[in-house]
Amino acid sequence: MTKTAYLRVYSPMVESGDAMVPRFVRTYGVLSESEHEPDWTVDWKGQRLVCPRNLRLRVLESTVAFANSFSGMGVGLVPEDAAEVADRELKDYRRDHPDHRSHVLASAWHIPVRWFAAFESDEREIYGSDESPRIRFRTDLLTARERLANAIEVLEEVGMTAGPTTEMEQLTSWLRPFDDLSMLELDFAEVSDLFEPQDLVLDDSVSMVAESVRALEAGDMMRAGELYGMVVSRWAHAYAVTFSS
């Protein structure tokens, strides 16, 4: 089973899509979630928020994005016919459901470094059992947007206009349409299982990314690079699983 982490937006008054996932997903074994699970819900600061699964939309978007990422590289991680079907069905879905959007980003085997930039260490929550703990971070969407905007501004000021800056801008664009009263959650979920429990509970990737941004802002390029490199190295073994076997 694929170990997956999630970045979820919980919002008030959202419309959920209940269309079944496309048949090719079952054919190629792309699906890693049950089609029959309910939407995620949470009580956040006195209001009930919903994160709709919209599984069909998410599967189509992720398949197309993943296929495009490796196009022209000779890497057949997504069969060509599956990618073509996904692209065609995604266009049809968006035409038929112009108001639907994915409230979830999923990442297999690792957590993208840019996700950490939206949170602070004191927003960490530990759940699950003592033998198999899991971690999540939750914050107001407006706060997350402000942190990402600040990180982008700092990166641009030091001339880093590509790479991390572009990735954070893409993340910010994804977050922009959601209701201001929403909550953003980073859930390590099954990716937690890739670490020893004591290492997971003590993981400080979020604080290290925040400190790296502050070091950049202070002009300490060496310290900023050291911190960023430590986070990347920490997750390198997990990320490598994506391309193994």
VEXLOTOR-791881 format. One record per residue (C-alpha): residue number from 1; residue in three letters; chain; x, y, z. Coordinates in Angstrom, 1 decimal. Example, Ala and Ser with C-alpha at 12.3 -4.5 7.8 and 13.67 -1.06 7.14 Angstrom:
residues 2
<site><n>1</n><res>ala</res><chain>A</chain><u>12.3</u><v>-4.5</v><w>7.8</w></site>
<site><n>2</n><res>ser</res><chain>A</chain><u>13.7</u><v>-1.1</v><w>7.1</w></site>
END
This chain:
residues 245
<site><n>1</n><res>met</res><chain>A</chain><u>0.0</u><v>0.0</v><w>0.0</w></site>
<site><n>2</n><res>thr</res><chain>A</chain><u>1.3</u><v>3.5</v><w>-0.9</w></site>
<site><n>3</n><res>lys</res><chain>A</chain><u>2.2</u><v>5.6</v><w>2.1</w></site>
<site><n>4</n><res>thr</res><chain>A</chain><u>0.5</u><v>9.0</v><w>1.6</w></site>
<site><n>5</n><res>ala</res><chain>A</chain><u>0.6</u><v>12.4</v><w>3.3</w></site>
<site><n>6</n><res>tyr</res><chain>A</chain><u>-2.2</u><v>15.0</v><w>2.8</w></site>
<site><n>7</n><res>leu</res><chain>A</chain><u>-2.6</u><v>18.7</v><w>2.7</w></site>
<site><n>8</n><res>arg</res><chain>A</chain><u>-6.3</u><v>19.4</v><w>3.2</w></site>
<site><n>9</n><res>val</res><chain>A</chain><u>-8.4</u><v>22.5</v><w>3.2</w></site>
<site><n>10</n><res>tyr</res><chain>A</chain><u>-11.5</u><v>22.3</v><w>5.4</w></site>
<site><n>11</n><res>ser</res><chain>A</chain><u>-14.2</u><v>24.9</v><w>4.5</w></site>
<site><n>12</n><res>pro</res><chain>A</chain><u>-17.7</u><v>25.9</v><w>5.5</w></site>
<site><n>13</n><res>met</res><chain>A</chain><u>-20.5</u><v>25.4</v><w>3.0</w></site>
<site><n>14</n><res>val</res><chain>A</chain><u>-18.8</u><v>23.3</v><w>0.4</w></site>
<site><n>15</n><res>glu</res><chain>A</chain><u>-20.2</u><v>21.2</v><w>-2.4</w></site>
<site><n>16</n><res>ser</res><chain>A</chain><u>-19.0</u><v>17.6</v><w>-2.5</w></site>
<site><n>17</n><res>gly</res><chain>A</chain><u>-18.7</u><v>15.6</v><w>-5.7</w></site>
<site><n>18</n><res>asp</res><chain>A</chain><u>-19.8</u><v>12.0</v><w>-5.4</w></site>
<site><n>19</n><res>ala</res><chain>A</chain><u>-18.9</u><v>10.7</v><w>-8.9</w></site>
<site><n>20</n><res>met</res><chain>A</chain><u>-17.2</u><v>7.3</v><w>-9.0</w></site>
<site><n>21</n><res>val</res><chain>A</chain><u>-13.5</u><v>7.2</v><w>-9.9</w></site>
<site><n>22</n><res>pro</res><chain>A</chain><u>-12.8</u><v>6.3</v><w>-13.6</w></site>
<site><n>23</n><res>arg</res><chain>A</chain><u>-12.5</u><v>2.6</v><w>-14.6</w></site>
<site><n>24</n><res>phe</res><chain>A</chain><u>-8.8</u><v>2.9</v><w>-15.7</w></site>
<site><n>25</n><res>val</res><chain>A</chain><u>-7.9</u><v>3.7</v><w>-12.1</w></site>
<site><n>26</n><res>arg</res><chain>A</chain><u>-8.9</u><v>0.2</v><w>-11.0</w></site>
<site><n>27</n><res>thr</res><chain>A</chain><u>-7.3</u><v>-1.3</v><w>-14.1</w></site>
<site><n>28</n><res>tyr</res><chain>A</chain><u>-3.8</u><v>0.2</v><w>-13.3</w></site>
<site><n>29</n><res>gly</res><chain>A</chain><u>-4.1</u><v>0.1</v><w>-9.6</w></site>
<site><n>30</n><res>val</res><chain>A</chain><u>-3.7</u><v>3.9</v><w>-9.2</w></site>
<site><n>31</n><res>leu</res><chain>A</chain><u>-6.3</u><v>4.2</v><w>-6.5</w></site>
<site><n>32</n><res>ser</res><chain>A</chain><u>-5.0</u><v>4.2</v><w>-2.8</w></site>
<site><n>33</n><res>glu</res><chain>A</chain><u>-8.2</u><v>5.2</v><w>-1.1</w></site>
<site><n>34</n><res>ser</res><chain>A</chain><u>-11.6</u><v>3.7</v><w>-0.6</w></site>
<site><n>35</n><res>glu</res><chain>A</chain><u>-14.3</u><v>5.1</v><w>-2.8</w></site>
<site><n>36</n><res>his</res><chain>A</chain><u>-16.9</u><v>4.8</v><w>-0.1</w></site>
<site><n>37</n><res>glu</res><chain>A</chain><u>-15.3</u><v>6.7</v><w>2.8</w></site>
<site><n>38</n><res>pro</res><chain>A</chain><u>-17.1</u><v>9.9</v><w>3.9</w></site>
<site><n>39</n><res>asp</res><chain>A</chain><u>-15.8</u><v>13.4</v><w>3.6</w></site>
<site><n>40</n><res>trp</res><chain>A</chain><u>-13.4</u><v>14.6</v><w>6.2</w></site>
<site><n>41</n><res>thr</res><chain>A</chain><u>-15.0</u><v>16.8</v><w>8.8</w></site>
<site><n>42</n><res>val</res><chain>A</chain><u>-13.7</u><v>18.8</v><w>11.8</w></site>
<site><n>43</n><res>asp</res><chain>A</chain><u>-14.9</u><v>21.2</v><w>14.5</w></site>
<site><n>44</n><res>trp</res><chain>A</chain><u>-12.6</u><v>24.2</v><w>14.2</w></site>
<site><n>45</n><res>lys</res><chain>A</chain><u>-13.0</u><v>27.3</v><w>16.4</w></site>
<site><n>46</n><res>gly</res><chain>A</chain><u>-16.7</u><v>26.9</v><w>16.9</w></site>
<site><n>47</n><res>gln</res><chain>A</chain><u>-17.7</u><v>25.9</v><w>13.4</w></site>
<site><n>48</n><res>arg</res><chain>A</chain><u>-18.1</u><v>22.7</v><w>11.5</w></site>
<site><n>49</n><res>leu</res><chain>A</chain><u>-15.8</u><v>22.5</v><w>8.5</w></site>
<site><n>50</n><res>val</res><chain>A</chain><u>-15.8</u><v>20.0</v><w>5.7</w></site>
<site><n>51</n><res>cys</res><chain>A</chain><u>-13.0</u><v>18.7</v><w>3.4</w></site>
<site><n>52</n><res>pro</res><chain>A</chain><u>-14.8</u><v>16.9</v><w>0.5</w></site>
<site><n>53</n><res>arg</res><chain>A</chain><u>-12.9</u><v>13.9</v><w>-0.9</w></site>
<site><n>54</n><res>asn</res><chain>A</chain><u>-14.0</u><v>14.6</v><w>-4.5</w></site>
<site><n>55</n><res>leu</res><chain>A</chain><u>-12.0</u><v>11.4</v><w>-5.3</w></site>
<site><n>56</n><res>arg</res><chain>A</chain><u>-12.8</u><v>11.3</v><w>-9.0</w></site>
<site><n>57</n><res>leu</res><chain>A</chain><u>-11.5</u><v>14.9</v><w>-9.5</w></site>
<site><n>58</n><res>arg</res><chain>A</chain><u>-8.4</u><v>14.3</v><w>-7.4</w></site>
<site><n>59</n><res>val</res><chain>A</chain><u>-7.5</u><v>11.1</v><w>-9.1</w></site>
<site><n>60</n><res>leu</res><chain>A</chain><u>-7.8</u><v>12.6</v><w>-12.6</w></site>
<site><n>61</n><res>glu</res><chain>A</chain><u>-5.8</u><v>15.7</v><w>-11.6</w></site>
<site><n>62</n><res>ser</res><chain>A</chain><u>-3.0</u><v>13.8</v><w>-10.0</w></site>
<site><n>63</n><res>thr</res><chain>A</chain><u>-2.7</u><v>11.3</v><w>-12.8</w></site>
<site><n>64</n><res>val</res><chain>A</chain><u>-2.5</u><v>14.0</v><w>-15.4</w></site>
<site><n>65</n><res>ala</res><chain>A</chain><u>0.0</u><v>16.0</v><w>-13.3</w></site>
<site><n>66</n><res>phe</res><chain>A</chain><u>2.2</u><v>13.0</v><w>-12.6</w></site>
<site><n>67</n><res>ala</res><chain>A</chain><u>2.2</u><v>11.9</v><w>-16.3</w></site>
<site><n>68</n><res>asn</res><chain>A</chain><u>3.1</u><v>15.4</v><w>-17.4</w></site>
<site><n>69</n><res>ser</res><chain>A</chain><u>5.9</u><v>15.6</v><w>-14.9</w></site>
<site><n>70</n><res>phe</res><chain>A</chain><u>7.7</u><v>12.7</v><w>-16.5</w></site>
<site><n>71</n><res>ser</res><chain>A</chain><u>6.7</u><v>13.3</v><w>-20.2</w></site>
<site><n>72</n><res>gly</res><chain>A</chain><u>9.7</u><v>13.2</v><w>-22.5</w></site>
<site><n>73</n><res>met</res><chain>A</chain><u>11.9</u><v>11.6</v><w>-19.9</w></site>
<site><n>74</n><res>gly</res><chain>A</chain><u>11.3</u><v>8.0</v><w>-20.9</w></site>
<site><n>75</n><res>val</res><chain>A</chain><u>9.8</u><v>7.2</v><w>-17.5</w></site>
<site><n>76</n><res>gly</res><chain>A</chain><u>6.7</u><v>5.1</v><w>-17.9</w></site>
<site><n>77</n><res>leu</res><chain>A</chain><u>5.4</u><v>5.5</v><w>-14.4</w></site>
<site><n>78</n><res>val</res><chain>A</chain><u>1.9</u><v>6.3</v><w>-15.8</w></site>
<site><n>79</n><res>pro</res><chain>A</chain><u>0.9</u><v>4.2</v><w>-18.8</w></site>
<site><n>80</n><res>glu</res><chain>A</chain><u>0.4</u><v>6.4</v><w>-21.9</w></site>
<site><n>81</n><res>asp</res><chain>A</chain><u>-3.2</u><v>5.2</v><w>-22.5</w></site>
<site><n>82</n><res>ala</res><chain>A</chain><u>-4.1</u><v>5.8</v><w>-18.9</w></site>
<site><n>83</n><res>ala</res><chain>A</chain><u>-2.7</u><v>9.4</v><w>-19.1</w></site>
<site><n>84</n><res>glu</res><chain>A</chain><u>-4.7</u><v>10.1</v><w>-22.2</w></site>
<site><n>85</n><res>val</res><chain>A</chain><u>-7.9</u><v>8.8</v><w>-20.7</w></site>
<site><n>86</n><res>ala</res><chain>A</chain><u>-7.3</u><v>10.8</v><w>-17.5</w></site>
<site><n>87</n><res>asp</res><chain>A</chain><u>-6.7</u><v>14.0</v><w>-19.5</w></site>
<site><n>88</n><res>arg</res><chain>A</chain><u>-9.9</u><v>13.5</v><w>-21.6</w></site>
<site><n>89</n><res>glu</res><chain>A</chain><u>-12.0</u><v>12.7</v><w>-18.5</w></site>
<site><n>90</n><res>leu</res><chain>A</chain><u>-10.6</u><v>15.6</v><w>-16.5</w></site>
<site><n>91</n><res>lys</res><chain>A</chain><u>-11.6</u><v>18.1</v><w>-19.3</w></site>
<site><n>92</n><res>asp</res><chain>A</chain><u>-15.1</u><v>16.6</v><w>-19.3</w></site>
<site><n>93</n><res>tyr</res><chain>A</chain><u>-15.3</u><v>16.8</v><w>-15.5</w></site>
<site><n>94</n><res>arg</res><chain>A</chain><u>-14.3</u><v>20.4</v><w>-15.4</w></site>
<site><n>95</n><res>arg</res><chain>A</chain><u>-16.8</u><v>21.3</v><w>-18.1</w></site>
<site><n>96</n><res>asp</res><chain>A</chain><u>-19.6</u><v>19.5</v><w>-16.3</w></site>
<site><n>97</n><res>his</res><chain>A</chain><u>-18.6</u><v>20.7</v><w>-12.7</w></site>
<site><n>98</n><res>pro</res><chain>A</chain><u>-17.0</u><v>24.2</v><w>-13.1</w></site>
<site><n>99</n><res>asp</res><chain>A</chain><u>-17.5</u><v>25.0</v><w>-9.4</w></site>
<site><n>100</n><res>his</res><chain>A</chain><u>-15.8</u><v>21.8</v><w>-8.1</w></site>
<site><n>101</n><res>arg</res><chain>A</chain><u>-12.2</u><v>22.0</v><w>-6.9</w></site>
<site><n>102</n><res>ser</res><chain>A</chain><u>-9.9</u><v>19.6</v><w>-5.1</w></site>
<site><n>103</n><res>his</res><chain>A</chain><u>-9.6</u><v>20.4</v><w>-1.4</w></site>
<site><n>104</n><res>val</res><chain>A</chain><u>-6.8</u><v>17.9</v><w>-1.0</w></site>
<site><n>105</n><res>leu</res><chain>A</chain><u>-3.2</u><v>17.5</v><w>-2.2</w></site>
<site><n>106</n><res>ala</res><chain>A</chain><u>-1.6</u><v>14.1</v><w>-1.7</w></site>
<site><n>107</n><res>ser</res><chain>A</chain><u>2.0</u><v>13.2</v><w>-1.7</w></site>
<site><n>108</n><res>ala</res><chain>A</chain><u>3.3</u><v>9.6</v><w>-1.9</w></site>
<site><n>109</n><res>trp</res><chain>A</chain><u>6.1</u><v>8.5</v><w>0.5</w></site>
<site><n>110</n><res>his</res><chain>A</chain><u>7.2</u><v>12.0</v><w>1.5</w></site>
<site><n>111</n><res>ile</res><chain>A</chain><u>6.1</u><v>15.5</v><w>2.4</w></site>
<site><n>112</n><res>pro</res><chain>A</chain><u>7.1</u><v>18.3</v><w>0.0</w></site>
<site><n>113</n><res>val</res><chain>A</chain><u>9.3</u><v>20.9</v><w>1.8</w></site>
<site><n>114</n><res>arg</res><chain>A</chain><u>7.1</u><v>23.8</v><w>0.7</w></site>
<site><n>115</n><res>trp</res><chain>A</chain><u>4.1</u><v>22.3</v><w>2.7</w></site>
<site><n>116</n><res>phe</res><chain>A</chain><u>6.0</u><v>22.9</v><w>5.9</w></site>
<site><n>117</n><res>ala</res><chain>A</chain><u>6.3</u><v>26.6</v><w>5.2</w></site>
<site><n>118</n><res>ala</res><chain>A</chain><u>2.6</u><v>27.2</v><w>5.9</w></site>
<site><n>119</n><res>phe</res><chain>A</chain><u>2.8</u><v>26.1</v><w>9.6</w></site>
<site><n>120</n><res>glu</res><chain>A</chain><u>4.6</u><v>26.7</v><w>12.9</w></site>
<site><n>121</n><res>ser</res><chain>A</chain><u>5.8</u><v>24.0</v><w>15.3</w></site>
<site><n>122</n><res>asp</res><chain>A</chain><u>3.3</u><v>24.9</v><w>18.1</w></site>
<site><n>123</n><res>glu</res><chain>A</chain><u>0.5</u><v>23.8</v><w>15.7</w></site>
<site><n>124</n><res>arg</res><chain>A</chain><u>1.6</u><v>20.2</v><w>15.8</w></site>
<site><n>125</n><res>glu</res><chain>A</chain><u>-0.9</u><v>17.6</v><w>17.0</w></site>
<site><n>126</n><res>ile</res><chain>A</chain><u>-0.1</u><v>13.9</v><w>17.8</w></site>
<site><n>127</n><res>tyr</res><chain>A</chain><u>-2.8</u><v>11.4</v><w>17.2</w></site>
<site><n>128</n><res>gly</res><chain>A</chain><u>-3.0</u><v>7.6</v><w>16.8</w></site>
<site><n>129</n><res>ser</res><chain>A</chain><u>-1.5</u><v>5.1</v><w>19.3</w></site>
<site><n>130</n><res>asp</res><chain>A</chain><u>1.7</u><v>5.2</v><w>21.3</w></site>
<site><n>131</n><res>glu</res><chain>A</chain><u>3.0</u><v>2.3</v><w>19.2</w></site>
<site><n>132</n><res>ser</res><chain>A</chain><u>2.0</u><v>4.0</v><w>15.9</w></site>
<site><n>133</n><res>pro</res><chain>A</chain><u>1.8</u><v>7.7</v><w>16.4</w></site>
<site><n>134</n><res>arg</res><chain>A</chain><u>0.9</u><v>10.1</v><w>13.6</w></site>
<site><n>135</n><res>ile</res><chain>A</chain><u>1.4</u><v>13.9</v><w>13.3</w></site>
<site><n>136</n><res>arg</res><chain>A</chain><u>-0.7</u><v>16.7</v><w>11.8</w></site>
<site><n>137</n><res>phe</res><chain>A</chain><u>-0.5</u><v>20.4</v><w>11.8</w></site>
<site><n>138</n><res>arg</res><chain>A</chain><u>-3.5</u><v>22.7</v><w>11.6</w></site>
<site><n>139</n><res>thr</res><chain>A</chain><u>-3.8</u><v>26.5</v><w>11.1</w></site>
<site><n>140</n><res>asp</res><chain>A</chain><u>-6.2</u><v>29.1</v><w>9.9</w></site>
<site><n>141</n><res>leu</res><chain>A</chain><u>-6.0</u><v>29.4</v><w>6.1</w></site>
<site><n>142</n><res>leu</res><chain>A</chain><u>-5.4</u><v>33.2</v><w>6.3</w></site>
<site><n>143</n><res>thr</res><chain>A</chain><u>-2.4</u><v>32.6</v><w>8.5</w></site>
<site><n>144</n><res>ala</res><chain>A</chain><u>-1.0</u><v>29.9</v><w>6.2</w></site>
<site><n>145</n><res>arg</res><chain>A</chain><u>-1.4</u><v>32.3</v><w>3.2</w></site>
<site><n>146</n><res>glu</res><chain>A</chain><u>0.5</u><v>35.0</v><w>5.1</w></site>
<site><n>147</n><res>arg</res><chain>A</chain><u>3.4</u><v>32.7</v><w>5.9</w></site>
<site><n>148</n><res>leu</res><chain>A</chain><u>3.7</u><v>31.5</v><w>2.3</w></site>
<site><n>149</n><res>ala</res><chain>A</chain><u>3.5</u><v>35.0</v><w>1.0</w></site>
<site><n>150</n><res>asn</res><chain>A</chain><u>6.3</u><v>36.1</v><w>3.4</w></site>
<site><n>151</n><res>ala</res><chain>A</chain><u>8.4</u><v>33.1</v><w>2.4</w></site>
<site><n>152</n><res>ile</res><chain>A</chain><u>8.0</u><v>34.0</v><w>-1.3</w></site>
<site><n>153</n><res>glu</res><chain>A</chain><u>8.9</u><v>37.6</v><w>-0.6</w></site>
<site><n>154</n><res>val</res><chain>A</chain><u>12.0</u><v>36.6</v><w>1.2</w></site>
<site><n>155</n><res>leu</res><chain>A</chain><u>13.1</u><v>34.2</v><w>-1.5</w></site>
<site><n>156</n><res>glu</res><chain>A</chain><u>12.5</u><v>36.8</v><w>-4.2</w></site>
<site><n>157</n><res>glu</res><chain>A</chain><u>14.5</u><v>39.4</v><w>-2.3</w></site>
<site><n>158</n><res>val</res><chain>A</chain><u>17.6</u><v>37.1</v><w>-2.3</w></site>
<site><n>159</n><res>gly</res><chain>A</chain><u>17.1</u><v>36.3</v><w>-5.9</w></site>
<site><n>160</n><res>met</res><chain>A</chain><u>15.7</u><v>32.8</v><w>-5.7</w></site>
<site><n>161</n><res>thr</res><chain>A</chain><u>13.0</u><v>33.3</v><w>-8.4</w></site>
<site><n>162</n><res>ala</res><chain>A</chain><u>12.9</u><v>29.6</v><w>-9.5</w></site>
<site><n>163</n><res>gly</res><chain>A</chain><u>12.7</u><v>26.3</v><w>-7.7</w></site>
<site><n>164</n><res>pro</res><chain>A</chain><u>11.3</u><v>26.8</v><w>-4.2</w></site>
<site><n>165</n><res>thr</res><chain>A</chain><u>9.8</u><v>30.2</v><w>-5.1</w></site>
<site><n>166</n><res>thr</res><chain>A</chain><u>7.9</u><v>28.8</v><w>-8.1</w></site>
<site><n>167</n><res>glu</res><chain>A</chain><u>6.6</u><v>25.8</v><w>-6.0</w></site>
<site><n>168</n><res>met</res><chain>A</chain><u>5.4</u><v>28.0</v><w>-3.2</w></site>
<site><n>169</n><res>glu</res><chain>A</chain><u>3.7</u><v>30.3</v><w>-5.7</w></site>
<site><n>170</n><res>gln</res><chain>A</chain><u>1.9</u><v>27.3</v><w>-7.1</w></site>
<site><n>171</n><res>leu</res><chain>A</chain><u>0.8</u><v>26.3</v><w>-3.6</w></site>
<site><n>172</n><res>thr</res><chain>A</chain><u>-0.4</u><v>29.8</v><w>-2.9</w></site>
<site><n>173</n><res>ser</res><chain>A</chain><u>-2.4</u><v>29.8</v><w>-6.1</w></site>
<site><n>174</n><res>trp</res><chain>A</chain><u>-4.1</u><v>26.6</v><w>-5.1</w></site>
<site><n>175</n><res>leu</res><chain>A</chain><u>-5.1</u><v>28.0</v><w>-1.7</w></site>
<site><n>176</n><res>arg</res><chain>A</chain><u>-6.3</u><v>31.4</v><w>-3.1</w></site>
<site><n>177</n><res>pro</res><chain>A</chain><u>-9.9</u><v>30.4</v><w>-4.1</w></site>
<site><n>178</n><res>phe</res><chain>A</chain><u>-10.9</u><v>28.9</v><w>-0.8</w></site>
<site><n>179</n><res>asp</res><chain>A</chain><u>-13.1</u><v>30.6</v><w>1.8</w></site>
<site><n>180</n><res>asp</res><chain>A</chain><u>-11.2</u><v>32.8</v><w>4.2</w></site>
<site><n>181</n><res>leu</res><chain>A</chain><u>-12.8</u><v>31.0</v><w>7.2</w></site>
<site><n>182</n><res>ser</res><chain>A</chain><u>-11.2</u><v>27.7</v><w>6.1</w></site>
<site><n>183</n><res>met</res><chain>A</chain><u>-8.6</u><v>25.7</v><w>8.0</w></site>
<site><n>184</n><res>leu</res><chain>A</chain><u>-5.4</u><v>24.1</v><w>6.4</w></site>
<site><n>185</n><res>glu</res><chain>A</chain><u>-4.2</u><v>20.8</v><w>7.7</w></site>
<site><n>186</n><res>leu</res><chain>A</chain><u>-0.9</u><v>19.0</v><w>7.0</w></site>
<site><n>187</n><res>asp</res><chain>A</chain><u>-1.5</u><v>15.3</v><w>7.9</w></site>
<site><n>188</n><res>phe</res><chain>A</chain><u>1.6</u><v>13.0</v><w>7.8</w></site>
<site><n>189</n><res>ala</res><chain>A</chain><u>-1.0</u><v>10.2</v><w>7.7</w></site>
<site><n>190</n><res>glu</res><chain>A</chain><u>0.6</u><v>6.9</v><w>6.5</w></site>
<site><n>191</n><res>val</res><chain>A</chain><u>3.9</u><v>8.6</v><w>5.8</w></site>
<site><n>192</n><res>ser</res><chain>A</chain><u>4.3</u><v>8.6</v><w>9.6</w></site>
<site><n>193</n><res>asp</res><chain>A</chain><u>4.9</u><v>4.8</v><w>9.4</w></site>
<site><n>194</n><res>leu</res><chain>A</chain><u>8.2</u><v>5.4</v><w>7.6</w></site>
<site><n>195</n><res>phe</res><chain>A</chain><u>9.8</u><v>6.7</v><w>10.8</w></site>
<site><n>196</n><res>glu</res><chain>A</chain><u>10.5</u><v>5.3</v><w>14.2</w></site>
<site><n>197</n><res>pro</res><chain>A</chain><u>7.9</u><v>6.6</v><w>16.6</w></site>
<site><n>198</n><res>gln</res><chain>A</chain><u>10.4</u><v>8.5</v><w>18.7</w></site>
<site><n>199</n><res>asp</res><chain>A</chain><u>11.9</u><v>10.1</v><w>15.6</w></site>
<site><n>200</n><res>leu</res><chain>A</chain><u>8.5</u><v>11.0</v><w>14.3</w></site>
<site><n>201</n><res>val</res><chain>A</chain><u>7.3</u><v>12.7</v><w>17.5</w></site>
<site><n>202</n><res>leu</res><chain>A</chain><u>10.5</u><v>14.8</v><w>17.6</w></site>
<site><n>203</n><res>asp</res><chain>A</chain><u>10.5</u><v>15.7</v><w>13.9</w></site>
<site><n>204</n><res>asp</res><chain>A</chain><u>11.1</u><v>19.4</v><w>13.6</w></site>
<site><n>205</n><res>ser</res><chain>A</chain><u>10.9</u><v>19.9</v><w>9.9</w></site>
<site><n>206</n><res>val</res><chain>A</chain><u>8.3</u><v>22.7</v><w>10.2</w></site>
<site><n>207</n><res>ser</res><chain>A</chain><u>10.4</u><v>24.7</v><w>12.7</w></site>
<site><n>208</n><res>met</res><chain>A</chain><u>13.6</u><v>24.2</v><w>10.6</w></site>
<site><n>209</n><res>val</res><chain>A</chain><u>11.9</u><v>25.5</v><w>7.4</w></site>
<site><n>210</n><res>ala</res><chain>A</chain><u>10.6</u><v>28.5</v><w>9.4</w></site>
<site><n>211</n><res>glu</res><chain>A</chain><u>14.0</u><v>29.2</v><w>10.8</w></site>
<site><n>212</n><res>ser</res><chain>A</chain><u>15.6</u><v>28.8</v><w>7.3</w></site>
<site><n>213</n><res>val</res><chain>A</chain><u>13.2</u><v>31.5</v><w>6.0</w></site>
<site><n>214</n><res>arg</res><chain>A</chain><u>14.1</u><v>33.8</v><w>9.0</w></site>
<site><n>215</n><res>ala</res><chain>A</chain><u>17.8</u><v>33.2</v><w>8.3</w></site>
<site><n>216</n><res>leu</res><chain>A</chain><u>17.4</u><v>34.2</v><w>4.7</w></site>
<site><n>217</n><res>glu</res><chain>A</chain><u>15.5</u><v>37.3</v><w>5.8</w></site>
<site><n>218</n><res>ala</res><chain>A</chain><u>18.4</u><v>38.2</v><w>8.1</w></site>
<site><n>219</n><res>gly</res><chain>A</chain><u>20.9</u><v>37.7</v><w>5.2</w></site>
<site><n>220</n><res>asp</res><chain>A</chain><u>22.5</u><v>34.5</v><w>6.7</w></site>
<site><n>221</n><res>met</res><chain>A</chain><u>22.6</u><v>32.5</v><w>3.5</w></site>
<site><n>222</n><res>met</res><chain>A</chain><u>24.9</u><v>29.8</v><w>5.0</w></site>
<site><n>223</n><res>arg</res><chain>A</chain><u>22.6</u><v>29.1</v><w>7.9</w></site>
<site><n>224</n><res>ala</res><chain>A</chain><u>19.5</u><v>29.1</v><w>5.7</w></site>
<site><n>225</n><res>gly</res><chain>A</chain><u>21.1</u><v>26.7</v><w>3.3</w></site>
<site><n>226</n><res>glu</res><chain>A</chain><u>22.2</u><v>24.4</v><w>6.1</w></site>
<site><n>227</n><res>leu</res><chain>A</chain><u>18.7</u><v>24.2</v><w>7.6</w></site>
<site><n>228</n><res>tyr</res><chain>A</chain><u>17.0</u><v>23.6</v><w>4.2</w></site>
<site><n>229</n><res>gly</res><chain>A</chain><u>19.6</u><v>20.9</v><w>3.3</w></site>
<site><n>230</n><res>met</res><chain>A</chain><u>18.9</u><v>19.2</v><w>6.6</w></site>
<site><n>231</n><res>val</res><chain>A</chain><u>15.2</u><v>19.0</v><w>5.9</w></site>
<site><n>232</n><res>val</res><chain>A</chain><u>15.8</u><v>17.7</v><w>2.4</w></site>
<site><n>233</n><res>ser</res><chain>A</chain><u>18.2</u><v>15.1</v><w>3.6</w></site>
<site><n>234</n><res>arg</res><chain>A</chain><u>15.8</u><v>14.0</v><w>6.4</w></site>
<site><n>235</n><res>trp</res><chain>A</chain><u>13.1</u><v>13.2</v><w>3.8</w></site>
<site><n>236</n><res>ala</res><chain>A</chain><u>15.4</u><v>11.9</v><w>1.1</w></site>
<site><n>237</n><res>his</res><chain>A</chain><u>15.1</u><v>8.3</v><w>2.1</w></site>
<site><n>238</n><res>ala</res><chain>A</chain><u>11.3</u><v>8.5</v><w>2.1</w></site>
<site><n>239</n><res>tyr</res><chain>A</chain><u>11.2</u><v>10.3</v><w>-1.2</w></site>
<site><n>240</n><res>ala</res><chain>A</chain><u>13.5</u><v>7.7</v><w>-2.8</w></site>
<site><n>241</n><res>val</res><chain>A</chain><u>10.8</u><v>5.1</v><w>-2.3</w></site>
<site><n>242</n><res>thr</res><chain>A</chain><u>8.7</u><v>6.8</v><w>-5.0</w></site>
<site><n>243</n><res>phe</res><chain>A</chain><u>11.2</u><v>5.6</v><w>-7.6</w></site>
<site><n>244</n><res>ser</res><chain>A</chain><u>12.1</u><v>2.2</v><w>-6.1</w></site>
<site><n>245</n><res>ser</res><chain>A</chain><u>11.1</u><v>-1.1</v><w>-7.6</w></site>
END
